[in-house]
């Protein structure tokens, strides 16, 4: 097989510039600090009254007060007001007639949103900046800059979404040769591990061995050098290897194993990710095309993300990662900028060798390995099928640790040779896709600013100069437009209101990390996300909460100041100031609701393992010590606990699980209990039955469950319900505390 030809830059001057940028790691830090210094100097000159600076801003102020006629709010004329309304109606009709964003409806929606966005951007740029004084002007320009960041990122997303791809039909075609045995290259399956619980690792290894694909070898890569992991590998028939040092963290561990791999393909699974039986059958076929270097599949999880779980919304909203794997990855696949996420992917060994193995320069070794493979001329493709499932972070602290590592690792792009904006071999659309991903990590900065900006209205500062009719004419259409189609465009994976909640929870830590990454990008080392956490009571995350508590108090102060100022101005009949304060009042109230819900999400709810189960109806049989067989139906399972729907009074004495689904077993039931969710059977399986349970529960079947996010109205009701009845006040109804013991039986030897 010949290696694809890399698309090298033909212009020597541009190539020299790229080489210079890629070998001067401190340049981004220099430009960041230099840019801030220039802006601070300009602001200081304005405050001190430097004549040329004053004249410059006075000229801008005159322009802002005399915008072009086409940017002025019409005082009369039905058509001028009706065409934005017609566009909104058009968006609403499209989302009702087409339940999924197929190509042409998506083109129309993207075009309308782009039109409304550009219209709003022109209005903000030419009519609303308040540069009458240095204080107003400084805050107004900061607000404008932050809005510009979000709007540009949004426009890039809209552009990329036009080219979104679905490769399931392509996978069907390629899978035929694999299933018929015509194409079955050897696959080395690598499972790196460090400190994960052995029971968790057992699930993954059993899943890898259960794959419906003969030409495979499973390698356990233990950076913890643990005897119990070595024993597990021997018991299951996997190859085991350990390193004396942990240099290069996960990427170093993978590279250390490559010399011992002889397969044409390499599959990688994190220690907590269990592949479905059909994983290789669905992915390997793509490599019949010699241009394809890597196939990525979604991460899916069998336990809820911590924010949804803490808000008691896990059964009503999709997991947080759904929007990335259902919307962003197909969008990026359309322009060749698929993100390798470090697990549940297959890569061509030849492509890995071409780039020198997995990238070790960054915390996000997976992301930059994918970039280097694409730059070498190979294609990365995304198969949007849930072919594996793993364990989501089990606490908000673990969730924060993971997200902050991702943010810092991604932003290290500016300081390493695999920078997708400068590395040779990528085309402009690929770079645009990666630019959108880099800009995403800075979105927390404007969100924090939007929280504190209403405080300015309460103390007489007006960073946005706009009348009520102007806000209705320019701001309301774009806001309602995005609200109408946001959930539709992302394939029902997230509502706009719920996105606001998720973004606020870690807004401050992410903002700090994104700025630190530009100054000290390699300050932190790779750290594994904690797994297997348990707690029996609610726990408040003070370390994450104090920034939000300060913002919450500031928002209350803003609300009080705006109400007071509004009352004073109403007595003076100052309509202009009153309009600005009304905006500040509405803005403060909106922020207050979102902050309150975000603070409630910081209460980690109790966990005892029952939340990490597969929700799938399966028939089961229980045998009593007298030989009587009970046939029941389970609603959710793991290899250690099974939930039956309803409150069952089971017979006294010992019970044995003899069948689950199609699997014959002999598993003692250790004890049973019940709560508001049903009856729970706690199992004590021996290793051989534990392996059978894992296969039945996690590996078999082809379910690709895609929960749909509630719409905006339903999301608002869920938010209000959470505020009125906080989960911590409903703790007795949650499955954290064990219910009344129904059966107690001794564990069999």
Number of C-alpha atoms within 10 A of each C-alpha: 6 7 13 15 11 15 14 15 16 8 8 9 10 12 16 12 11 18 15 12 20 20 12 13 17 18 16 17 19 13 12 14 13 12 12 12 12 11 12 13 12 15 17 14 16 22 15 12 13 12 10 11 16 18 13 11 18 15 11 18 20 13 14 21 14 13 15 12 8 8 18 15 16 15 9 8 8 9 11 13 15 11 11 19 15 12 18 22 13 16 22 15 11 18 19 11 9 12 12 16 19 12 13 10 16 23 16 15 26 22 15 18 23 19 14 21 23 15 15 20 19 13 22 21 14 17 24 21 27 25 24 16 15 19 16 19 22 22 21 21 17 14 19 19 13 19 19 16 17 19 17 16 18 17 17 16 19 20 17 22 26 21 17 19 20 17 14 14 10 13 19 15 13 21 20 15 16 21 15 9 12 9 16 20 19 18 25 24 23 26 25 26 24 20 17 18 16 15 14 17 24 22 24 26 28 23 23 29 20 19 19 15 21 14 11 21 20 23 23 23 25 22 21 17 18 13 10 10 26 18 13 18 20 12 10 15 15 20 15 19 19 21 15 8 12 15 13 20 20 26 23 19 26 18 17 18 19 18 8 12 18 13 18 15 23 23 26 20 23 19 28 26 27 30 27 24 23 18 24 24 20 22 25 27 23 23 20 14 10 14 18 20 26 29 23 25 23 24 24 23 23 19 22 24 22 25 26 19 24 23 24 21 18 17 11 14 21 22 27 19 16 23 20 16 23 19 20 20 25 25 27 27 25 21 22 23 29 27 24 27 18 19 23 25 23 26 24 22 21 18 24 23 12 12 14 12 20 25 23 19 18 26 27 25 23 21 22 28 25 29 27 27 26 27 22 24 20 24 21 22 26 28 25 21 24 21 24 27 22 24 21 24 22 26 27 25 18 18 19 18 17 16 17 20 22 17 21 26 25 25 27 26 24 24 23 20 21 23 22 26 19 20 22 21 21 23 18 11 15 22 20 20 26 23 16 18 19 20 14 15 21 22 20 22 19 20 19 17 15 17 23 17 22 30 25 18 24 24 13 15 20 25 25 23 20 19 18 13 15 18 15 13 20 22 18 14 20 23 13 13 23 19 17 20 26 19 22 24 22 22 19 24 25 29 27 16 19 21 12 15 21 17 15 22 25 21 22 21 18 25 21 14 21 24 18 16 24 22 16 14 25 16 9 12 11 14 13 15 18 17 18 17 13 12 14 11 15 17 15 15 16 12 10 19 20 13 15 23 15 11 19 22 13 18 25 17 16 27 25 16 22 28 17 14 19 24 13 13 16 13 8 10 12 12 13 13 17 21 17 24 28 17 18 25 23 14 20 28 16 13 21 21 15 21 23 17 20 22 21 20 27 25 25 23 26 22 22 16 18 18 20 21 22 19 17 12 15 18 15 20 18 23 19 16 13 9 10 9 15 15 10 14 16 23 17 21 27 23 23 19 20 24 24 22 18 15 14 15 12 15 12 12 12 20 30 21 22 17 19 21 15 10 14 15 18 16 23 24 26 21 20 25 21 23 18 13 14 17 22 27 22 18 22 22 22 13 11 12 17 22 20 18 25 22 23 19 22 25 26 16 12 12 11 12 9 14 14 17 23 20 20 19 12 13 19 15 12 18 21 14 12 18 16 9 11 18 23 20 8 10 16 12 13 17 19 20 16 13 15 10 11 16 18 15 14 13 14 13 6
